[in-house]
């Protein structure tokens, strides 16, 4: 385990020490101090709507089960049998009355209590099936904010509301985009794995300098396209993919005009940069007009205009969640090891909205997060190159100074309207806060 003094010296305001990305001991400390105490997104209530429904996910490197209880409450249980540590459940999701270990058939209730052990006579006389040490470990705090479920392994600490801070705006905006007020994850998911540290994803997401360089090949391909369409293209894509790729080719002046916001909790977001076609936040087409009318009927014209007018991209809830409310989707970061990370992407279906709105969201997610994405594959390649570059120890500290002198403070957050690495700095500050506090 990294010493406390070492940890405090790693998160410098000018940039994180490179060993924060390569040292297994620091990664182990992160799993204990950040992922073992902070609020970690574990799923959406629509994934476990009924008693007995479960969703398998992770809190750091710990695989867990989000389970809807018979009472309707939610629990988050460690997915490991307390007999020999066997992975209890291999299914990603489903419905059950109990969890039974595939090794020796120990059975656990939905709340994690051990309720059945074969060949009980073979155990010592003091073996007690009701001993809580034999029950599945559960997160002591599980809370939901408008259907987004977070868990913390710490019995005390900041409330979920305090942890989220003003990022509740992003969740509110996503939910409020549903005319009937209900959203649900639908359409499966996309999953990619990259050979790099978990912090690299969030550090990159709101970096406004890299797109014109990292994504140059897809920008060039999109610009060189002849504009022709395939049969039924208007029903499938209507130029959305091409528009996404071209948008990464904004001029430096355009990128530098995009506002960045970072909060004391380590969260950040950027202003929207998709300005045309289906990607524009105020686009006009038959489907959108039908959708807007249903939203106006639900909220009134003024609120509907406010909801649709929020133009933000990559609402990052540190350390693992990325919400793109206007495109009805999320990405979730799962650390696997100090140099390996999984990203999962999901789409939401908006209750009361035309099916075409959902289809556009699925298309957007496929273009952005698919393993075959011409955009995300660039980012994953860069993450791998960064990791390899840091591993050799040639760089002691990453430079995160860009824009530091121009950052502004206001409304409980830090802001920048020029080229800045502000998101890196607020993330480093959050890392410092969680890692620098003893248990």
PEHUSUL-V761583 format. One record per pair of residues at least 6 apart in sequence whose ideal C-beta (glycine too) atoms are under 8 Angstrom apart, sorted by the first residue. I is the first residue (numbers start at 1). J is the second residue. D is the distance in whole Angstrom. If there is no record, write none. Layout:
I&J&D, I&J&D
//
This chain:
1&25&6, 1&28&6, 1&29&6, 1&32&8, 2&23&7, 2&25&5, 2&26&5, 2&28&8, 2&29&5, 4&436&7, 4&438&7, 7&26&7, 7&29&7, 7&435&5, 7&436&6, 8&432&7, 8&435&8, 8&436&5, 9&17&7, 10&16&6, 10&17&4, 10&19&7, 10&20&5, 10&26&7, 10&431&8, 10&432&8, 10&435&8, 11&17&8, 11&20&7, 11&428&5, 11&429&7, 11&431&5, 11&432&4, 11&435&7, 11&436&8, 12&397&7, 12&428&8, 13&400&8, 13&404&8, 13&425&6, 13&428&7, 13&429&8, 14&397&7, 14&399&7, 14&400&6, 14&401&5, 14&404&8, 15&397&5, 15&398&4, 15&399&5, 15&400&4, 15&401&7, 15&424&8, 15&428&8, 16&199&8, 16&397&7, 16&398&5, 16&400&7, 16&424&8, 16&428&5, 16&431&7, 17&396&7, 17&397&5, 17&398&8, 18&390&4, 18&393&7, 18&395&5, 18&396&6, 18&397&6, 18&398&6, 19&26&6, 20&26&6, 20&197&8, 20&199&7, 20&431&8, 21&196&8, 21&197&4, 21&199&7, 21&200&7, 21&338&7, 21&339&8, 21&386&8, 21&387&7, 21&390&5, 22&197&7, 22&338&6, 22&339&7, 22&387&7, 22&390&5, 22&391&5, 22&393&8, 23&338&7, 24&337&8, 24&338&5, 26&338&7, 27&197&8, 27&335&7, 27&337&7, 27&338&4, 29&435&6, 30&60&8, 30&335&8, 30&431&8, 30&435&7, 31&60&4, 31&61&6, 31&62&8, 31&335&7, 32&439&8, 33&434&5, 33&435&5, 33&437&7, 33&439&8, 34&60&8, 34&319&6, 34&431&7, 34&434&5, 34&435&7, 35&59&6, 35&60&3, 35&61&8, 35&62&8, 35&153&8, 35&319&7, 35&335&7, 36&59&8, 36&60&7, 36&153&5, 36&154&7, 37&152&6, 37&153&6, 37&154&4, 37&157&6, 37&434&7, 38&152&7, 38&154&8, 38&157&8, 38&163&7, 38&319&7, 38&434&6, 39&141&8, 39&143&8, 39&150&4, 39&151&7, 39&152&5, 39&158&8, 39&160&5, 39&163&5, 39&164&8, 40&59&5, 40&60&7, 40&150&6, 40&151&6, 40&152&7, 40&319&8, 40&320&6, 41&148&7, 41&149&7, 41&150&6, 41&317&7, 41&320&6, 41&321&4, 41&332&6, 42&55&8, 42&57&5, 42&59&7, 42&64&7, 42&66&5, 42&76&6, 42&142&8, 42&149&5, 42&150&7, 42&151&5, 43&55&5, 43&57&6, 43&66&5, 43&149&5, 44&147&6, 44&148&6, 44&149&7, 44&183&8, 44&184&7, 44&185&5, 44&346&8, 44&348&8, 45&74&8, 45&144&6, 45&147&4, 45&148&8, 45&149&6, 46&147&7, 46&183&7, 46&184&3, 46&185&5, 46&186&8, 47&53&7, 47&55&4, 47&66&7, 47&93&6, 47&185&6, 48&54&6, 48&55&5, 48&66&6, 48&67&7, 48&68&4, 48&74&7, 48&93&8, 49&68&7, 49&184&8, 50&68&6, 50&95&7, 51&68&5, 51&69&6, 51&70&5, 51&71&8, 51&72&7, 51&110&8, 52&67&8, 52&68&7, 52&70&8, 52&95&5, 52&96&6, 52&97&6, 52&110&6, 53&67&7, 53&68&5, 53&93&7, 53&94&7, 53&95&5, 54&65&5, 54&66&7, 54&67&5, 54&68&7, 54&89&7, 54&91&8, 54&93&7, 54&94&6, 54&95&7, 54&96&7, 55&65&7, 55&66&4, 55&92&7, 55&93&5, 56&63&7, 56&64&8, 56&65&6, 56&66&8, 56&79&6, 56&89&6, 56&91&7, 56&92&5, 56&93&7, 57&63&8, 57&64&6, 57&65&8, 57&66&6, 57&332&8, 57&334&8, 58&64&7, 58&334&5, 59&76&7, 59&139&7, 59&151&6, 59&153&7, 60&335&6, 61&335&6, 61&336&7, 61&337&8, 62&78&6, 63&78&8, 63&79&4, 63&80&7, 63&87&7, 64&76&5, 64&77&6, 64&78&6, 64&79&6, 64&139&7, 64&151&8, 65&76&7, 65&77&5, 65&78&8, 65&79&5, 65&88&8, 65&89&6, 65&99&7, 66&74&6, 66&75&8, 66&76&6, 66&149&6, 66&151&8, 67&74&7, 67&75&5, 67&76&8, 67&77&6, 67&110&5, 67&111&8, 68&74&6, 68&110&8, 69&75&6, 69&110&6, 69&111&6, 70&110&6, 74&142&5, 74&144&7, 74&149&6, 75&110&7, 75&111&6, 75&112&7, 75&138&5, 75&139&8, 75&142&6, 76&138&6, 76&139&4, 76&142&5, 76&151&4, 77&99&8, 77&108&8, 77&112&5, 77&136&4, 77&137&7, 77&138&5, 78&136&6, 78&137&4, 78&138&7, 79&87&6, 79&88&5, 79&89&6, 80&86&7, 80&87&6, 80&88&6, 80&136&8, 80&137&8, 81&87&8, 81&88&5, 81&101&4, 81&103&7, 81&104&8, 81&106&6, 81&108&8, 82&106&7, 82&114&7, 82&133&7, 82&134&5, 82&135&7, 82&136&7, 82&137&8, 83&101&7, 83&103&7, 83&104&6, 83&106&5, 84&103&6, 84&104&7, 86&101&5, 86&102&7, 86&103&4, 86&104&8, 88&99&5, 88&101&6, 88&102&8, 88&108&7, 88&136&8, 89&99&6, 90&102&8, 96&110&8, 97&110&7, 98&107&5, 98&108&6, 98&109&6, 98&110&7, 98&115&7, 98&116&8, 99&107&7, 99&108&5, 99&110&8, 99&136&8, 100&106&7, 100&107&5, 100&108&8, 100&116&8, 101&107&8, 101&108&8, 104&118&7, 105&116&8, 105&118&5, 106&114&6, 106&116&7, 106&117&6, 106&118&8, 107&114&7, 107&115&6, 107&116&4, 107&117&8, 108&114&6, 108&115&7, 108&135&7, 108&136&5, 109&115&5, 111&138&8, 112&135&5, 112&136&3, 112&137&7, 112&138&5, 113&130&8, 113&135&5, 113&136&8, 114&129&5, 114&130&8, 114&131&8, 114&134&5, 114&135&6, 114&136&8, 115&129&7, 117&123&7, 117&129&6, 120&127&7, 120&129&8, 128&134&8, 139&151&4, 139&152&6, 139&153&5, 140&152&7, 140&153&7, 140&154&7, 140&155&5, 141&151&7, 141&152&4, 141&154&7, 141&155&7, 141&157&8, 141&160&8, 142&149&7, 142&150&7, 142&151&5, 142&152&8, 143&149&7, 143&150&6, 143&151&8, 143&159&8, 143&160&4, 144&150&8, 145&160&6, 145&161&7, 145&164&6, 145&168&6, 145&171&6, 146&168&8, 146&171&5, 146&172&7, 146&175&5, 147&175&7, 147&183&7, 148&171&6, 150&160&6, 150&163&8, 161&168&7, 163&265&6, 164&171&8, 164&265&8, 164&267&8, 164&317&7, 165&263&5, 165&264&7, 165&265&5, 165&267&7, 165&412&7, 166&263&6, 166&267&8, 166&412&7, 166&413&7, 167&263&7, 167&265&8, 167&267&5, 167&269&8, 167&315&6, 167&317&5, 167&323&8, 169&310&8, 170&269&7, 170&312&7, 170&315&4, 170&317&8, 170&323&5, 170&325&5, 171&323&7, 171&325&8, 173&307&6, 173&310&5, 173&312&8, 173&325&4, 173&326&8, 174&183&7, 174&323&6, 174&325&4, 174&328&7, 174&348&7, 175&181&7, 175&183&6, 176&299&7, 176&303&8, 176&307&5, 177&183&8, 177&295&7, 177&307&6, 177&308&7, 177&325&7, 177&326&7, 177&328&7, 177&350&6, 177&353&8, 178&350&4, 178&351&5, 178&352&6, 178&353&6, 179&291&8, 179&294&4, 179&295&5, 179&297&7, 179&298&4, 179&350&7, 179&351&7, 179&352&3, 179&353&6, 180&298&7, 180&351&4, 180&352&4, 181&298&7, 181&351&7, 182&351&4, 182&352&8, 183&328&8, 183&348&5, 183&349&7, 183&350&6, 183&351&6, 184&348&7, 184&349&6, 184&351&7, 185&346&5, 185&347&7, 185&348&6, 185&349&8, 186&347&6, 186&348&7, 186&349&4, 186&358&7, 187&346&8, 187&347&5, 187&349&7, 187&358&7, 187&362&5, 189&344&5, 189&345&6, 189&346&5, 190&344&7, 190&345&4, 190&365&6, 190&366&7, 190&369&5, 190&370&5, 190&371&7, 191&342&6, 191&343&7, 191&344&5, 191&345&8, 191&371&8, 192&342&7, 192&343&5, 192&369&7, 192&370&8, 192&371&5, 192&376&7, 192&380&6, 193&336&7, 193&340&7, 193&341&7, 193&342&5, 193&343&8, 194&200&8, 194&340&8, 194&341&6, 194&343&7, 194&380&4, 194&383&5, 194&384&6, 195&339&6, 195&340&6, 195&383&7, 195&384&5, 195&387&6, 195&388&8, 196&339&6, 196&340&8, 196&341&6, 196&380&8, 196&383&4, 196&384&6, 196&386&6, 196&387&4, 197&335&8, 197&338&6, 197&339&6, 197&341&7, 197&387&6, 198&319&7, 198&320&8, 198&333&6, 198&334&8, 198&335&4, 198&341&5, 199&319&8, 199&427&7, 199&431&8, 200&341&7, 200&383&5, 200&386&6, 200&387&7, 201&322&8, 201&331&8, 201&333&5, 201&341&7, 201&343&6, 201&383&7, 202&316&5, 202&318&6, 202&319&7, 202&322&7, 202&333&7, 202&423&7, 202&427&6, 203&423&7, 203&424&5, 203&427&6, 204&210&7, 204&379&6, 204&382&7, 204&383&7, 205&314&4, 205&316&6, 205&322&6, 205&423&8, 206&260&6, 206&268&5, 206&269&7, 206&270&5, 206&314&5, 206&316&6, 206&423&4, 207&421&7, 207&423&7, 207&424&8, 208&255&5, 208&256&7, 208&258&6, 208&260&7, 208&270&7, 208&419&7, 208&420&8, 209&252&8, 209&255&7, 209&402&7, 209&419&6, 210&382&7, 211&248&4, 211&249&8, 211&250&7, 211&255&7, 212&219&7, 212&248&7, 212&249&6, 212&250&7, 212&251&8, 212&252&7, 212&255&7, 214&378&5, 214&379&7, 214&382&6, 215&245&7, 215&248&4, 215&249&8, 215&375&6, 215&378&5, 216&249&8, 217&374&7, 217&378&7, 218&245&4, 218&248&7, 218&374&4, 218&375&6, 218&378&7, 219&245&6, 219&246&6, 219&248&5, 219&249&4, 221&245&7, 221&374&7, 222&241&8, 222&242&5, 222&245&4, 222&246&5, 222&249&8, 223&246&6, 223&249&7, 225&242&6, 230&236&8, 236&363&7, 237&363&6, 238&277&7, 238&278&6, 238&285&8, 239&277&5, 239&278&7, 240&277&7, 240&278&5, 240&279&6, 240&360&7, 240&363&6, 240&364&7, 240&367&7, 241&363&7, 241&367&5, 243&274&7, 243&276&6, 243&277&5, 243&278&7, 243&279&5, 244&274&7, 244&279&6, 244&364&7, 244&367&5, 244&368&7, 244&375&7, 245&367&8, 245&374&7, 245&375&7, 247&273&6, 247&274&5, 247&275&7, 247&279&7, 248&375&7, 250&273&6, 252&419&8, 254&273&7, 255&273&8, 255&419&7, 256&417&8, 256&418&5, 256&419&5, 257&417&7, 258&270&6, 258&271&5, 258&273&6, 258&417&8, 259&270&7, 259&271&5, 259&415&6, 259&416&7, 259&417&5, 260&268&7, 260&269&8, 260&270&5, 260&271&8, 260&415&7, 260&416&5, 260&417&8, 260&420&6, 260&422&5, 260&423&6, 261&268&6, 261&269&6, 261&270&8, 261&413&5, 261&414&7, 261&415&5, 261&422&8, 262&268&4, 262&413&6, 262&414&5, 262&415&8, 262&422&5, 262&423&6, 262&425&7, 262&426&3, 262&427&8, 263&412&7, 263&413&5, 263&414&8, 263&426&6, 264&412&7, 264&413&8, 264&426&7, 264&429&7, 264&430&8, 265&318&7, 265&430&6, 266&318&3, 266&319&7, 266&426&5, 266&427&5, 266&429&7, 266&430&3, 266&431&7, 266&433&8, 267&315&8, 267&316&6, 267&317&5, 267&318&5, 267&426&7, 268&314&8, 268&316&5, 268&318&8, 268&422&7, 268&423&4, 268&426&6, 268&427&7, 269&312&5, 269&313&7, 269&314&6, 269&315&4, 269&316&7, 270&312&7, 270&313&5, 270&314&6, 270&423&8, 271&311&6, 271&312&6, 271&313&7, 272&281&6, 272&311&4, 272&312&6, 272&313&5, 272&326&7, 273&313&6, 274&280&6, 274&281&8, 274&313&8, 277&283&7, 278&285&7, 278&360&6, 281&308&7, 281&309&7, 281&310&8, 281&311&4, 281&326&6, 282&308&7, 282&309&7, 287&354&6, 287&356&4, 287&357&7, 290&354&6, 291&353&5, 291&354&6, 291&357&5, 292&304&7, 292&308&7, 294&352&6, 294&353&7, 294&354&8, 295&304&4, 295&307&7, 295&308&7, 295&353&8, 296&304&4, 298&304&8, 298&352&7, 299&307&7, 308&326&8, 310&325&7, 310&326&7, 311&326&7, 312&325&7, 312&326&7, 313&324&6, 314&322&6, 314&324&7, 315&322&7, 315&323&4, 315&324&7, 315&325&7, 316&322&5, 316&423&7, 317&323&7, 318&426&8, 318&427&6, 318&430&5, 319&333&7, 319&427&8, 319&430&8, 320&332&6, 320&333&4, 320&334&7, 321&330&6, 321&331&8, 321&332&6, 321&333&8, 322&330&6, 322&331&4, 322&332&8, 322&333&8, 323&329&8, 323&330&5, 324&330&7, 327&361&6, 327&364&5, 327&365&8, 328&347&6, 328&348&4, 328&349&8, 328&350&6, 328&357&7, 328&358&7, 328&361&4, 329&345&6, 329&346&6, 329&347&5, 329&348&6, 329&361&6, 329&364&7, 329&365&5, 330&345&7, 330&346&5, 330&348&8, 331&343&6, 331&344&7, 331&345&5, 331&346&8, 331&369&6, 332&343&7, 332&344&5, 332&345&8, 332&346&8, 333&341&6, 333&342&8, 333&343&6, 334&341&7, 334&342&4, 334&343&7, 334&344&7, 335&341&6, 336&342&6, 339&387&5, 339&391&7, 341&383&8, 343&369&7, 345&365&5, 345&368&7, 345&369&4, 346&365&8, 347&358&7, 347&361&5, 347&362&5, 347&365&5, 348&361&7, 349&358&5, 350&357&6, 350&358&7, 366&373&7, 367&373&6, 367&374&8, 367&375&7, 368&375&6, 368&376&6, 369&376&5, 370&376&7, 371&377&8, 389&395&7, 390&398&8, 400&421&5, 400&424&4, 400&425&6, 400&428&7, 401&421&7, 402&419&6, 402&420&6, 402&421&4, 403&416&5, 403&418&6, 403&419&6, 403&420&3, 403&421&6, 403&422&6, 404&420&7, 404&421&8, 404&425&7, 406&416&6, 406&417&8, 406&418&5, 406&420&6, 407&414&5, 407&415&7, 407&416&5, 407&420&6, 407&422&5, 407&425&8, 408&414&7, 408&415&5, 408&416&7, 408&417&8, 409&415&8, 414&422&6, 414&425&8, 414&426&6, 415&422&8, 416&422&5
//
